[in-house]
Amino acid sequence: MKATPFILAALLAAAALPAAAQVSVNINVPGLVQIAPPQPRFERMPGPRAGQVWVPGRWQWNGRDYVWAGGHWLQGRPDYAYAPGQWIQADGGWRWREGDWRRAERREARREERRDDRRYDRHERRYDRHERHDDHHGGGHCPPGQAKKGNC
């Protein structure tokens, strides 16, 4: 008789222990999908159309699963290039970034700037290399103790 209340108390304590140790929080952030999207499907682009831009197909999240949406044509915009949307890993999940239009001439100008920067950097590195060469081999100051070692 005395053993029954003791066993009952032990069972209640054992049942309460795992419940206290396991805490789960599920926060649903709008626009954030916890499951990574599948690899894009191969989709053959139809022949070019005058004044049209091809937007490739993509995986769309419907709240439970990914569903493939085929590519389509968009009306082109003069002086703009279309940058297709993409799935981006962010905040512990995946978000879809919509495609948008970017000014084509700006992109070309940025390419030119990068090209000029690379030329400048190459010139600077060449200049620095010669400067360092002169510093260490008789062209300027020799740090203390380096002449005895044959470094100047």
Backbone as numpy.savetxt, mean C-alpha at the origin, in Angstrom:
# Nx Ny Nz CAx CAy CAz Cx Cy Cz
-24.14 -36.53 50.94 -24.95 -35.34 50.94 -24.09 -34.08 50.94
-23.04 -34.12 51.80 -22.18 -32.95 51.88 -21.36 -32.79 50.60
-21.11 -33.85 49.87 -20.30 -33.80 48.66 -21.07 -33.14 47.50
-22.38 -33.28 47.45 -23.16 -32.74 46.35 -23.07 -31.22 46.27
-23.24 -30.45 47.35 -23.10 -28.98 47.24 -21.67 -28.59 46.84
-20.69 -29.34 47.31 -19.29 -29.03 46.99 -19.03 -29.24 45.49
-19.53 -30.34 44.94 -19.35 -30.63 43.51 -20.10 -29.60 42.67
-21.31 -29.24 43.10 -22.10 -28.24 42.39 -21.38 -26.89 42.37
-20.80 -26.50 43.48 -20.06 -25.23 43.56 -18.82 -25.27 42.66
-18.14 -26.42 42.63 -16.95 -26.57 41.79 -17.32 -26.48 40.31
-18.43 -27.10 39.92 -18.88 -27.04 38.53 -19.25 -25.61 38.11
-19.94 -24.88 38.99 -20.31 -23.50 38.69 -19.07 -22.62 38.54
-18.09 -22.83 39.42 -16.85 -22.05 39.34 -16.10 -22.37 38.06
-16.06 -23.63 37.68 -15.36 -24.04 36.46 -16.06 -23.48 35.22
-17.37 -23.41 35.24 -18.13 -22.90 34.10 -17.95 -21.39 33.96
-17.81 -20.69 35.07 -17.67 -19.23 35.05 -16.27 -18.80 34.65
-15.26 -19.61 34.91 -13.88 -19.26 34.62 -13.62 -19.03 33.13
-13.96 -19.94 32.22 -13.71 -19.67 30.80 -14.51 -18.48 30.27
-15.70 -18.27 30.79 -16.52 -17.15 30.32 -15.86 -15.83 30.67
-15.22 -15.73 31.81 -14.54 -14.51 32.21 -13.25 -14.31 31.41
-12.60 -15.39 31.00 -11.33 -15.29 30.30 -11.50 -14.98 28.83
-12.61 -15.30 28.23 -12.81 -15.08 26.80 -13.67 -13.86 26.57
-13.06 -12.82 26.05 -13.78 -11.60 25.72 -13.58 -11.33 24.24
-14.64 -11.13 23.54 -14.55 -10.88 22.10 -15.31 -9.60 21.77
-14.64 -8.71 21.03 -15.26 -7.47 20.62 -15.26 -7.43 19.10
-16.41 -7.23 18.51 -16.52 -7.15 17.05 -17.09 -5.79 16.70
-16.24 -4.92 16.16 -16.68 -3.58 15.77 -16.82 -3.56 14.26
-17.99 -3.21 13.79 -18.25 -3.17 12.36 -18.00 -1.75 11.85
-16.90 -1.55 11.12 -16.57 -0.25 10.56 -17.13 -0.18 9.15
-17.97 0.81 8.85 -18.55 0.90 7.50 -17.46 1.02 6.43
-17.62 0.27 5.35 -16.67 0.32 4.25 -15.44 -0.53 4.44
-15.29 -1.16 5.58 -14.13 -1.99 5.87 -14.54 -3.46 5.80
-13.84 -4.23 4.97 -14.14 -5.65 4.80 -13.03 -6.44 5.45
-13.37 -7.41 6.29 -12.37 -8.19 7.01 -11.73 -9.28 6.15
-12.39 -9.69 5.08 -11.90 -10.77 4.23 -11.20 -10.17 3.01
-10.00 -10.64 2.72 -9.25 -10.13 1.57 -9.98 -10.48 0.27
-9.92 -9.58 -0.72 -10.58 -9.88 -1.99 -9.82 -10.96 -2.76
-10.52 -11.75 -3.57 -9.84 -12.73 -4.41 -8.97 -12.04 -5.46
-8.11 -12.80 -6.10 -7.29 -12.26 -7.19 -8.22 -11.81 -8.32
-7.86 -10.70 -9.00 -8.71 -10.25 -10.11 -8.79 -11.31 -11.21
-9.93 -11.38 -11.84 -10.12 -12.29 -12.97 -9.46 -11.70 -14.20
-8.98 -12.58 -15.08 -8.48 -12.09 -16.36 -9.67 -11.70 -17.20
-9.62 -10.53 -17.73 -10.72 -10.03 -18.53 -10.13 -9.40 -19.79
-10.43 -9.96 -20.93 -9.89 -9.43 -22.18 -10.57 -8.11 -22.50
-9.74 -7.08 -22.70 -10.28 -5.77 -23.03 -10.77 -5.78 -24.48
-11.99 -5.32 -24.70 -12.47 -5.23 -26.08 -11.63 -4.22 -26.88
-11.77 -4.24 -28.17 -11.04 -3.30 -29.01 -11.31 -1.86 -28.62
-10.37 -0.96 -28.91 -10.52 0.44 -28.49 -11.74 1.11 -29.14
-12.28 2.05 -28.42 -13.41 2.86 -28.91 -13.00 4.32 -28.84
-13.31 5.07 -29.85 -12.96 6.49 -29.89 -13.68 7.23 -28.75
-12.92 8.01 -27.98 -13.51 8.82 -26.91 -13.95 8.04 -25.70
-13.57 6.75 -25.60 -13.99 5.91 -24.48 -12.75 5.38 -23.73
-12.92 5.10 -22.46 -11.87 4.54 -21.62 -12.40 3.24 -21.02
-11.60 2.17 -21.08 -12.01 0.89 -20.52 -11.72 0.87 -19.02
-12.73 0.56 -18.22 -12.58 0.40 -16.78 -12.61 -1.11 -16.50
-11.51 -1.69 -15.99 -11.48 -3.14 -15.78 -12.48 -3.59 -14.72
-12.86 -4.87 -14.81 -13.78 -5.44 -13.82 -13.15 -5.50 -12.44
-13.98 -5.73 -11.44 -13.48 -5.76 -10.06 -14.37 -6.63 -9.19
-13.84 -7.02 -8.04 -14.62 -7.74 -7.04 -15.35 -6.71 -6.18
-16.66 -6.89 -6.03 -17.48 -6.02 -5.18 -17.91 -6.81 -3.95
-17.94 -6.18 -2.79 -18.39 -6.81 -1.56 -19.88 -6.53 -1.41
-20.69 -7.58 -1.23 -22.14 -7.39 -1.10 -22.63 -7.53 0.34
-21.70 -7.55 1.29 -22.07 -7.68 2.70 -21.83 -9.07 3.24
-21.77 -10.08 2.37 -21.52 -11.46 2.79 -20.37 -12.10 2.02
-20.23 -11.69 0.74 -19.26 -12.36 -0.13 -18.87 -11.40 -1.25
-17.78 -11.74 -1.94 -17.36 -10.96 -3.11 -18.09 -11.45 -4.35
-18.49 -10.49 -5.18 -19.18 -10.77 -6.43 -18.44 -10.03 -7.54
-18.18 -10.72 -8.65 -17.46 -10.09 -9.75 -18.35 -9.16 -10.55
-17.85 -7.95 -10.79 -18.53 -6.98 -11.65 -17.65 -6.77 -12.87
-18.16 -7.08 -14.05 -17.37 -6.99 -15.27 -16.99 -5.56 -15.63
-15.96 -5.44 -16.47 -15.49 -4.14 -16.92 -16.51 -3.43 -17.79
-16.31 -2.15 -17.97 -17.23 -1.36 -18.79 -16.50 -0.15 -19.38
-17.13 0.49 -20.33 -16.57 1.67 -20.97 -17.07 2.93 -20.26
-16.19 3.92 -20.15 -16.55 5.24 -19.64 -16.27 6.27 -20.71
-17.05 7.33 -20.70 -16.78 8.43 -21.63 -15.47 9.09 -21.23
-14.54 9.22 -22.17 -13.24 9.84 -21.89 -13.37 11.32 -21.61
-12.39 11.87 -20.92 -12.35 13.30 -20.63 -11.08 13.87 -21.24
-11.18 14.93 -22.02 -9.99 15.52 -22.62 -9.00 15.98 -21.54
-7.71 15.76 -21.77 -6.62 16.17 -20.87 -6.63 15.43 -19.54
-7.37 14.32 -19.44 -7.40 13.54 -18.21 -7.10 12.07 -18.53
-6.51 11.40 -17.55 -6.27 9.96 -17.66 -7.04 9.29 -16.52
-7.62 8.14 -16.80 -8.38 7.42 -15.78 -7.46 6.51 -14.98
-7.52 6.61 -13.65 -6.78 5.73 -12.75 -7.80 4.76 -12.15
-7.73 3.45 -12.49 -8.75 2.51 -12.01 -8.73 2.36 -10.49
-9.88 1.98 -9.94 -9.99 1.75 -8.51 -9.20 0.52 -8.09
-9.02 0.36 -6.78 -8.28 -0.80 -6.28 -8.63 -1.08 -4.82
-8.45 -2.34 -4.43 -8.63 -2.73 -3.04 -7.34 -2.38 -2.31
-7.47 -1.73 -1.15 -6.32 -1.30 -0.35 -6.45 -1.88 1.04
-5.36 -2.42 1.55 -5.37 -2.96 2.91 -5.18 -1.80 3.88
-6.14 -1.62 4.80 -6.09 -0.50 5.73 -6.90 -0.83 6.98
-6.44 -0.34 8.10 -7.17 -0.44 9.38 -7.56 -1.87 9.73
-6.70 -2.83 9.43 -6.98 -4.22 9.77 -7.98 -4.90 8.85
-8.27 -4.32 7.70 -9.20 -4.91 6.76 -8.90 -4.41 5.35
-9.91 -4.39 4.51 -9.76 -3.98 3.11 -10.80 -2.93 2.77
-10.38 -1.91 2.03 -11.28 -0.85 1.56 -11.14 -0.71 0.05
-12.25 -0.37 -0.60 -12.21 -0.12 -2.03 -12.00 1.37 -2.27
-10.98 1.70 -3.04 -10.75 3.09 -3.45 -11.26 3.21 -4.88
-12.24 4.08 -5.05 -12.85 4.27 -6.36 -11.83 4.82 -7.35
-12.02 4.49 -8.62 -11.19 5.07 -9.66 -11.50 6.54 -9.83
-10.55 7.28 -10.36 -10.78 8.71 -10.56 -10.00 9.21 -11.76
-10.28 10.43 -12.13 -9.63 11.07 -13.27 -8.51 11.96 -12.77
-7.37 11.89 -13.45 -6.22 12.73 -13.10 -5.79 13.50 -14.33
-5.39 14.73 -14.10 -4.95 15.55 -15.24 -3.72 14.93 -15.88
-3.80 14.67 -17.16 -2.73 14.00 -17.89 -1.49 14.87 -17.98
-1.63 16.17 -18.16 -0.46 17.03 -18.31 0.31 17.14 -17.00
-0.35 17.10 -15.89 0.36 17.12 -14.60 1.24 15.89 -14.46
0.70 14.76 -14.85 1.46 13.53 -14.75 2.71 13.61 -15.62
2.55 14.15 -16.82 3.70 14.31 -17.72 4.70 15.31 -17.12
4.21 16.38 -16.52 5.10 17.36 -15.90 5.87 16.73 -14.74
5.18 15.87 -13.94 5.87 15.20 -12.83 6.96 14.28 -13.33
6.70 13.60 -14.46 7.72 12.73 -15.05 8.94 13.55 -15.44
8.71 14.71 -16.05 9.82 15.58 -16.44 10.60 16.05 -15.22
9.88 16.44 -14.15 10.56 16.88 -12.93 11.42 15.76 -12.36
10.88 14.53 -12.31 11.65 13.40 -11.79 12.88 13.15 -12.64
12.72 13.24 -13.97 13.84 13.05 -14.87 14.92 14.09 -14.59
14.51 15.37 -14.43 15.46 16.44 -14.13 16.13 16.21 -12.78
15.35 15.77 -11.78 15.93 15.50 -10.45 16.98 14.40 -10.53
16.69 13.35 -11.31 17.66 12.25 -11.44 18.95 12.75 -12.09
18.82 13.59 -13.11 20.01 14.15 -13.76 20.81 14.98 -12.76
20.12 15.79 -11.98 20.78 16.64 -10.98 21.47 15.77 -9.94
20.78 14.73 -9.43 21.36 13.84 -8.43 22.61 13.16 -8.97
22.56 12.68 -10.22 23.73 12.02 -10.79 24.89 13.00 -10.86
24.61 14.24 -11.27 25.67 15.25 -11.35 26.25 15.52 -9.96
25.38 15.66 -8.95 25.83 15.92 -7.59 26.69 14.78 -7.05
26.27 13.54 -7.30 27.06 12.40 -6.83 28.44 12.40 -7.47
28.49 12.71 -8.77 29.77 12.75 -9.47 30.64 13.84 -8.85
30.05 15.01 -8.59 30.78 16.13 -8.00 31.29 15.75 -6.61
30.43 15.14 -5.78 30.82 14.72 -4.42 31.95 13.71 -4.47
31.89 12.79 -5.39 32.91 11.76 -5.48 34.27 12.40 -5.74
34.35 13.38 -6.66 35.62 14.03 -6.96 36.07 14.86 -5.77
35.13 15.48 -5.09 35.49 16.28 -3.93 36.10 15.40 -2.85
35.47 14.27 -2.56 35.99 13.35 -1.55 37.37 12.84 -1.95
37.55 12.55 -3.23 38.82 12.04 -3.74 39.93 13.05 -3.45
39.64 14.34 -3.70 40.64 15.37 -3.47 40.96 15.52 -2.00
39.96 15.39 -1.12 40.18 15.56 0.31 41.11 14.51 0.87
41.05 13.29 0.37 41.80 12.21 0.99 43.14 11.92 0.32
43.43 12.52 -0.79 44.66 12.17 -1.49 45.46 13.40 -1.86
45.89 14.16 -0.89 46.82 15.26 -1.11 46.20 16.56 -1.59
44.92 16.61 -1.84 44.32 17.83 -2.36 43.90 18.78 -1.28
43.96 18.39 -0.01 43.50 19.27 1.06 44.02 18.80 2.40
43.24 18.97 3.39 43.63 18.64 4.77 43.67 17.13 4.98
44.70 16.67 5.71 44.80 15.25 6.06 44.54 15.11 7.55
43.54 14.34 7.97 43.24 14.19 9.39 44.44 13.64 10.16
44.54 13.99 11.44 45.68 13.54 12.25 45.80 12.02 12.26
47.03 11.53 12.06 47.32 10.12 12.11 47.07 9.39 10.80
46.40 10.00 9.82 46.09 9.33 8.57 47.27 9.34 7.61
48.14 10.35 7.68 49.30 10.41 6.79 50.28 9.26 7.09
50.46 8.93 8.39 51.36 7.83 8.77 50.85 6.50 8.23
49.51 6.36 8.11 48.91 5.10 7.62 48.90 5.05 6.10
49.30 6.14 5.44 49.32 6.16 3.99 47.96 6.47 3.37
47.04 7.03 4.12 45.71 7.35 3.60 45.63 8.73 2.98
46.68 9.53 3.07 46.65 10.87 2.48 47.82 11.08 1.55
